[in-house]
Amino acid sequence: QVQLVESGGGLVQAGGSLRLACTASGRTFSSYAMGWFRQAPGKEREFVAAINWSGSSTDYADSVKGRFTCSRENAKNTVYLQMNSLKPEDTAVYYCALRRYYSGRYGNYDYWGQGTQVTVSS
């Protein structure tokens, strides 16, 4: 079984930055692809970013491209989402997820974290 725990959410003003972290336990983290998703109130969950096992391949939603950066430290079993130039429309619960093979924004993920709230004030 895999456990994913997100951290780093909070309240920030528009234009500010936050860095989310997701720490995994229970599996060989370095073998797996990771993704970030978000869900705003009243909206469906949407893809944000994905990263392959080595960090050499990433994919981003058009809405965050150029502002968000996904990275990972396999030695710490942790994946990060650096979020810059935040906008009120980035307000959502952010989830990390894990799957065996990298497929960018496509495909299903096998394990999910509980989520962390990000609120961007205008």
ZADO-1210 file (C-alpha; in nm, 4 decimals, padded with zeros to 6 digits):
<atoms>
<atom x="00.0000" y="00.0000" z="00.0000" code="GLN" pos="1"/>
<atom x="00.1133" y="00.3526" z="-00.0787" code="VAL" pos="2"/>
<atom x="00.0543" y="00.6577" z="00.1357" code="GLN" pos="3"/>
<atom x="00.0837" y="01.0067" z="-00.0102" code="LEU" pos="4"/>
<atom x="00.0849" y="01.3138" z="00.2120" code="VAL" pos="5"/>
<atom x="00.0707" y="01.6653" z="00.0709" code="GLU" pos="6"/>
<atom x="00.1897" y="01.9753" z="00.2509" code="SER" pos="7"/>
<atom x="00.2645" y="02.3401" z="00.1833" code="GLY" pos="8"/>
<atom x="-00.0791" y="02.4748" z="00.1045" code="GLY" pos="9"/>
<atom x="-00.2066" y="02.7982" z="00.2488" code="GLY" pos="10"/>
<atom x="-00.3338" y="03.1485" z="00.1828" code="LEU" pos="11"/>
<atom x="-00.1359" y="03.3751" z="-00.0472" code="VAL" pos="12"/>
<atom x="-00.2004" y="03.6999" z="-00.2312" code="GLN" pos="13"/>
<atom x="-00.2274" y="03.7112" z="-00.6072" code="ALA" pos="14"/>
<atom x="00.1180" y="03.7249" z="-00.7613" code="GLY" pos="15"/>
<atom x="00.2710" y="03.5313" z="-00.4741" code="GLY" pos="16"/>
<atom x="00.4285" y="03.1875" z="-00.4591" code="SER" pos="17"/>
<atom x="00.3836" y="02.8599" z="-00.2768" code="LEU" pos="18"/>
<atom x="00.5659" y="02.5291" z="-00.2904" code="ARG" pos="19"/>
<atom x="00.3677" y="02.2132" z="-00.2369" code="LEU" pos="20"/>
<atom x="00.5333" y="01.8889" z="-00.1358" code="ALA" pos="21"/>
<atom x="00.4071" y="01.5325" z="-00.1544" code="CYS" pos="22"/>
<atom x="00.5878" y="01.2619" z="00.0393" code="THR" pos="23"/>
<atom x="00.5298" y="00.8963" z="-00.0398" code="ALA" pos="24"/>
<atom x="00.5775" y="00.5848" z="00.1684" code="SER" pos="25"/>
<atom x="00.5165" y="00.2174" z="00.1174" code="GLY" pos="26"/>
<atom x="00.6668" y="00.1690" z="-00.2286" code="ARG" pos="27"/>
<atom x="00.9861" y="00.2248" z="-00.4186" code="THR" pos="28"/>
<atom x="00.9042" y="00.5859" z="-00.4951" code="PHE" pos="29"/>
<atom x="01.1789" y="00.6344" z="-00.7500" code="SER" pos="30"/>
<atom x="01.0194" y="00.3798" z="-00.9848" code="SER" pos="31"/>
<atom x="00.6906" y="00.5644" z="-01.0206" code="TYR" pos="32"/>
<atom x="00.5477" y="00.8588" z="-01.2077" code="ALA" pos="33"/>
<atom x="00.3769" y="01.1329" z="-01.0098" code="MET" pos="34"/>
<atom x="00.1063" y="01.3813" z="-01.0886" code="GLY" pos="35"/>
<atom x="-00.0567" y="01.6894" z="-00.9411" code="TRP" pos="36"/>
<atom x="-00.4259" y="01.7623" z="-00.9777" code="PHE" pos="37"/>
<atom x="-00.6588" y="02.0235" z="-00.8339" code="ARG" pos="38"/>
<atom x="-01.0274" y="02.0649" z="-00.7664" code="GLN" pos="39"/>
<atom x="-01.1961" y="02.3984" z="-00.7148" code="ALA" pos="40"/>
<atom x="-01.5367" y="02.4281" z="-00.5457" code="PRO" pos="41"/>
<atom x="-01.8136" y="02.3229" z="-00.7813" code="GLY" pos="42"/>
<atom x="-01.5711" y="02.2071" z="-01.0482" code="LYS" pos="43"/>
<atom x="-01.4315" y="01.8744" z="-01.1601" code="GLU" pos="44"/>
<atom x="-01.0828" y="01.7679" z="-01.0671" code="ARG" pos="45"/>
<atom x="-00.8316" y="01.8731" z="-01.3310" code="GLU" pos="46"/>
<atom x="-00.4788" y="01.7828" z="-01.4271" code="PHE" pos="47"/>
<atom x="-00.2054" y="02.0263" z="-01.3273" code="VAL" pos="48"/>
<atom x="00.1336" y="01.8609" z="-01.3799" code="ALA" pos="49"/>
<atom x="00.3066" y="01.5251" z="-01.4132" code="ALA" pos="50"/>
<atom x="00.6640" y="01.4033" z="-01.3848" code="ILE" pos="51"/>
<atom x="00.8290" y="01.0764" z="-01.4772" code="ASN" pos="52"/>
<atom x="01.0374" y="00.8646" z="-01.2422" code="TRP" pos="53"/>
<atom x="01.3655" y="01.0415" z="-01.3102" code="SER" pos="54"/>
<atom x="01.2346" y="01.3945" z="-01.3507" code="GLY" pos="55"/>
<atom x="01.3506" y="01.4080" z="-01.7115" code="SER" pos="56"/>
<atom x="00.9971" y="01.4381" z="-01.8503" code="SER" pos="57"/>
<atom x="00.7227" y="01.6702" z="-01.7348" code="THR" pos="58"/>
<atom x="00.3842" y="01.7822" z="-01.8588" code="ASP" pos="59"/>
<atom x="00.1770" y="02.0836" z="-01.7548" code="TYR" pos="60"/>
<atom x="-00.1745" y="02.2051" z="-01.8051" code="ALA" pos="61"/>
<atom x="-00.1873" y="02.5056" z="-02.0343" code="ASP" pos="62"/>
<atom x="-00.3320" y="02.7142" z="-01.7522" code="SER" pos="63"/>
<atom x="-00.0193" y="02.6739" z="-01.5371" code="VAL" pos="64"/>
<atom x="00.2543" y="02.6376" z="-01.7963" code="LYS" pos="65"/>
<atom x="00.5321" y="02.8866" z="-01.7348" code="GLY" pos="66"/>
<atom x="00.4150" y="02.9540" z="-01.3771" code="ARG" pos="67"/>
<atom x="00.4309" y="02.6109" z="-01.2103" code="PHE" pos="68"/>
<atom x="00.7269" y="02.3749" z="-01.1953" code="THR" pos="69"/>
<atom x="00.7142" y="02.0103" z="-01.0931" code="CYS" pos="70"/>
<atom x="01.0270" y="01.8411" z="-00.9596" code="SER" pos="71"/>
<atom x="01.1200" y="01.5466" z="-00.7416" code="ARG" pos="72"/>
<atom x="01.3821" y="01.4263" z="-00.4959" code="GLU" pos="73"/>
<atom x="01.3785" y="01.0478" z="-00.5046" code="ASN" pos="74"/>
<atom x="01.6172" y="01.0265" z="-00.2102" code="ALA" pos="75"/>
<atom x="01.3473" y="01.1976" z="-00.0006" code="LYS" pos="76"/>
<atom x="01.0509" y="01.0200" z="-00.1634" code="ASN" pos="77"/>
<atom x="00.9124" y="01.3640" z="-00.2368" code="THR" pos="78"/>
<atom x="00.7685" y="01.5450" z="-00.5362" code="VAL" pos="79"/>
<atom x="00.7261" y="01.9220" z="-00.5412" code="TYR" pos="80"/>
<atom x="00.5047" y="02.1728" z="-00.7166" code="LEU" pos="81"/>
<atom x="00.6528" y="02.5211" z="-00.7194" code="GLN" pos="82"/>
<atom x="00.3737" y="02.7669" z="-00.7937" code="MET" pos="83"/>
<atom x="00.4647" y="03.1218" z="-00.8936" code="ASN" pos="84"/>
<atom x="00.2596" y="03.4192" z="-01.0115" code="SER" pos="85"/>
<atom x="-00.0455" y="03.2724" z="-00.8449" code="LEU" pos="86"/>
<atom x="-00.3903" y="03.3863" z="-00.9540" code="LYS" pos="87"/>
<atom x="-00.7250" y="03.3714" z="-00.7738" code="PRO" pos="88"/>
<atom x="-00.8346" y="03.1072" z="-01.0240" code="GLU" pos="89"/>
<atom x="-00.5596" y="02.8788" z="-00.8906" code="ASP" pos="90"/>
<atom x="-00.7599" y="02.8460" z="-00.5678" code="THR" pos="91"/>
<atom x="-00.8362" y="02.4767" z="-00.5181" code="ALA" pos="92"/>
<atom x="-00.7553" y="02.1672" z="-00.3222" code="VAL" pos="93"/>
<atom x="-00.4355" y="02.0244" z="-00.4689" code="TYR" pos="94"/>
<atom x="-00.3776" y="01.6503" z="-00.4792" code="TYR" pos="95"/>
<atom x="-00.0743" y="01.4445" z="-00.5643" code="CYS" pos="96"/>
<atom x="-00.1093" y="01.1036" z="-00.7221" code="ALA" pos="97"/>
<atom x="00.1105" y="00.8094" z="-00.8181" code="LEU" pos="98"/>
<atom x="00.1074" y="00.5651" z="-01.1070" code="ARG" pos="99"/>
<atom x="00.3435" y="00.3011" z="-01.2361" code="ARG" pos="100"/>
<atom x="00.4217" y="00.4431" z="-01.5792" code="TYR" pos="101"/>
<atom x="00.4517" y="00.8024" z="-01.6933" code="TYR" pos="102"/>
<atom x="00.1913" y="00.9151" z="-01.9423" code="SER" pos="103"/>
<atom x="00.1865" y="01.2893" z="-01.8930" code="GLY" pos="104"/>
<atom x="-00.1616" y="01.4257" z="-01.8564" code="ARG" pos="105"/>
<atom x="-00.3221" y="01.1034" z="-01.9761" code="TYR" pos="106"/>
<atom x="-00.4247" y="00.7860" z="-01.8005" code="GLY" pos="107"/>
<atom x="-00.5423" y="00.6973" z="-01.4545" code="ASN" pos="108"/>
<atom x="-00.3507" y="00.7190" z="-01.1289" code="TYR" pos="109"/>
<atom x="-00.3500" y="00.4409" z="-00.8734" code="ASP" pos="110"/>
<atom x="-00.2949" y="00.6233" z="-00.5443" code="TYR" pos="111"/>
<atom x="-00.3990" y="00.9646" z="-00.4222" code="TRP" pos="112"/>
<atom x="-00.3184" y="01.1914" z="-00.1325" code="GLY" pos="113"/>
<atom x="-00.5738" y="01.3658" z="00.0868" code="GLN" pos="114"/>
<atom x="-00.5111" y="01.7068" z="-00.0643" code="GLY" pos="115"/>
<atom x="-00.3938" y="02.0450" z="00.0566" code="THR" pos="116"/>
<atom x="-00.5873" y="02.3698" z="00.0257" code="GLN" pos="117"/>
<atom x="-00.4436" y="02.6574" z="-00.1739" code="VAL" pos="118"/>
<atom x="-00.6261" y="02.9888" z="-00.1564" code="THR" pos="119"/>
<atom x="-00.5185" y="03.2883" z="-00.3613" code="VAL" pos="120"/>
<atom x="-00.6702" y="03.6209" z="-00.2636" code="SER" pos="121"/>
<atom x="-00.7141" y="03.9064" z="-00.5090" code="SER" pos="122"/>
</atoms>
